[in-house]
Amino acid sequence: MIEARRLIKEIEIPDGIEVSLECDVLTVKNKEKENKRRFFYPTIAIEIKDRKIIIEPKKFSKREKKIINSYQSHINNMILGVKEGFEYKVEICASHFPMSVNVEGNEIVAKNFLGEKVPRRAKIREGVDVKIEGNIIIITGNDKEHVGQTAANCERSTRITNRDRRRFQDGLWIIHKAGKDLI
């Protein structure tokens, strides 16, 4: 058993942000942005009191501790996404063949990748904005998971098999994650 005081988490709600909880769905919003997420676990209760989100377990075990810490991280990411937003940068690397990348509807399309005739496509998740500036793709949004998944879809769409990766370094590569430079 873990001490009760170590498992009860309180998250402050910043000014200008509204939080509501209806049927296990937590909604975080400000004037122009909104994030929703369902939080359901039978032994964990979430409530809002005095501009604080309180996460409290009914049992005090390691499993509840893991889930409470995950919930705390998800809620902090929701608040940060509504407050500031998230940005990923993906670099377009084309040394062997001139590759053209553009946005068509809800897909990022890479044409002439390694001289292929069929374009490679990466799906853009809902609520994500994509801009292409030179050889950098800028992916922004208020949901960290959707923005990260869109960037991962870009990188995965130009995956190369049966070639030496040290020699063929063409593709779309994530160079900046939310708050971290990877290069």
Residue, then its C-alpha position, 0 to 999 in steps of 0.5 A: m500500500i502506498e501513502a494516500r497523500r502521495l497518490i492524490k494529485e492536484i493540478e492548478i487550472p491557469d487563468g483564462i482556461e475553463v475546465s469541465l467534466e461531464c460523464d468521464v470526458l474532461t474538456v479544457k478550453n480557452k477562447e479559441k482552442e479546445n481539448k477533450r479526452r475521456f478518462f475512465y478507470p473504475t478505481i480512480a475519481i477525477e473532480i474539479k474544486d476551487r480552480k483545481i483538478i483533483i485525481e484521487p484513487k479509491k484503492f492505494s496500489k502501484r497500478e493506481k499510482k501508474i494510472i494517476n501519474s499518466y492522467q496527470s501528464h495527459i491533463n498537463n498536456m491538454i492545458l499546455g496545448v490549449k494555452e500555447g499549442f505544440e509544434y513539430k518540425v520535419e525536414i525534407c531531405a532529398s539528395h539523390f532525386p529532387m523530391s516535391v512535398n505538398v499538402e493535398g486535403n488531409e494528406i502530405v504527399a511526397k512525389n518522386f521519392l527516390g525516383e518512384k512513380v507512385p507518390r508516398r502519402a502521410k495522413i494528417r490527423e484532425g485538428v492539426d495544421v501543416k505548413i511547408e516553408g522551403n525544406i521544413i514542414i511545420i506541424t502545429g496543433n493543440d493536441k500533442e498526440h495528434v501533432g506527434q502522430t502526424a509527424a510520425n506518419c510523415e517520417r514513416s511514409t518515406r521509410i526505405t527498405n532493401r537499401d543501405r540507410r547510411r547511403f540513402q538518407d533521403g526522406l522526411w525526418i523529425i528535427h524538432k519535437a514539442g519543446k525539444d530539438l533533436i539535432 
